[in-house]
Amino acid sequence: MYLLIITILSSAFLSLAAAHVSAVYLTERITILGSFLGLQQSFNEGIAFGVNLGAYQESIIIIALIIIGFVSFRSARRILEQVGFGLILGGGLANIIDRAIDGYVTDMIQVGGFPIFNLADVFINVGVGLLLIDLLIVRLRKKQVSK
């Protein structure tokens, strides 16, 4: 469980630090790879891709995080599970805190025509990917044992 808690805290801290640095210092787009990749400040009042869930948006997000937190603290035993859930919870927590402070989430990573996103979003998506990889590994091991 220590790995889960450390991952939650570190991903939330790094996400909030990136949002703060972006809000203070990122006044114009910084080109990394031409028009394809750069750092560009954007403010997102919705959730993923700017989708707004209306008046209950914050409540829905908090309830989802509580459910994920409950499941993770109850069931995450393997390393990939703990890190995956930790990244999802840390990224989600950082986005909630950022939204509570400003009323919006600070985004700053621009890749191609994809909507601008932030480090917390990266952590959430990597966490989901790690959980999927863990699930595949578990299923492959079960198949090998049953043969």
N, C-alpha and C positions, 0 to 999 in steps of 0.2 A: 504493500500500500504506500510505502514511502515514495516509490517511483511515481505513482499516480499524483500524489500531493506535490512533489517537486516539479513535475511537468506542468501541472495546473498553474502553480505560482510563477514559474519561470516564463511560460508562454504568455500569461496575462501581463506580467511586468514588461516583457519585451514588446508586446503589442501596444501597450499604453505608452511606453517610451517612444516608439516609432511614431505614434499619433501625435504626441507632444512635440517631438522634433519637427515633424512635418508642419504642424500648426504654427510653430514659431519661425522656422527657417525656410520653408519651401514656399517662396513667394511667386516663383515662376517655374515653368516646366524645365526639368533637367533632362537633357537627352543622353541616353545610354547607347542605344542602337538606332540612330535615325528616328524616324517617326514610329518605328515598331515598338521600341521599349524605352520607357522613361519614368521619371518621377514627376507626378503632377497632382497637386492638391485638389481634392474634391470633397464635397460634403454630402452625405447620404442620409436622408431622413427616413428611408425605408429599410428593408432588409436586403437580401441578396438581389442584385440587379436593380435596386431602387424600388422594388415592389413594396407598396405601403399596405399594411393590413388594417389600417384604420385606427379607431380609438383604443382598441384593445391590443395593439401591437406589442407594447412592452410587457403586458401581462402574459401574452402568448409565448413570448421569448423566454421570460422568467420561468414559466411553467415547464416549458420544454427543457430548459437547463436543469431544473430540479429533478425532472424525470430521468434525464441522462445521468445526472449526478448520483441519484439513488441506484440506478442500474449499475453504474461503474463501481461504486463503492461496495456494492453487494457481490458483484460477479467478476470483476477484473482481477485475474490472478497471474496470467502470463504477461511477459514483458511487453509484447506488442499491444495487448489489450490495455495495459496501464498507460503506456505512452499515447496510444490512439485516443482513449477517452480523456486523458489529461490535456492533450492538444485541443480537442473539441471543447472541453469545459473552460480551459484557459482562454482560448480565442473568443468563445461566447461571453464569458465574464468580462473580458476587456472591452468588447463591443457594447455591452450593457453599461459599463462604467463610463465609457466615452460618451455614449448617448445621454446618460444621466447628467454629465457635466455640461455638455454643450447643446443638447437637444437633437444631435445628429451624430453620425459616425464619421470620423475623418479617414478618408481613403487617400492613397498616394501612389499606388503602383499601377502603371499603365502598360498594357501589353496588347499590341495590335488594335483591333477594333473591339476587343473585349471590354466590358464596363470596368472602370477603375475600381480597384479593391485595396485592401490593407493587409498588414502582416497577420492580424487576427484571422482574417478570411483564409489566408494561406495555411495557418495552423489548423483551422477547422477542416479544411479539405485534405491536408496531409493526414490528420487524425482519422478521417473516414477511410482514406486509402489504407492506412495501417490496419484498421479493423477488418477491412475486406481481405487483406493479405493474410492476417491471422486466421480468419474464417476458412480461407482456402487451404492453409497449412493444416489446420485441424481436420478438415474433410479429407485431405490427401492421406494423412496419417491413419484415419479411421478406415479408409479403403485398403491401405496396405496391411493393416492388422487383420482385417476381415478376410483377406486372401489366403 
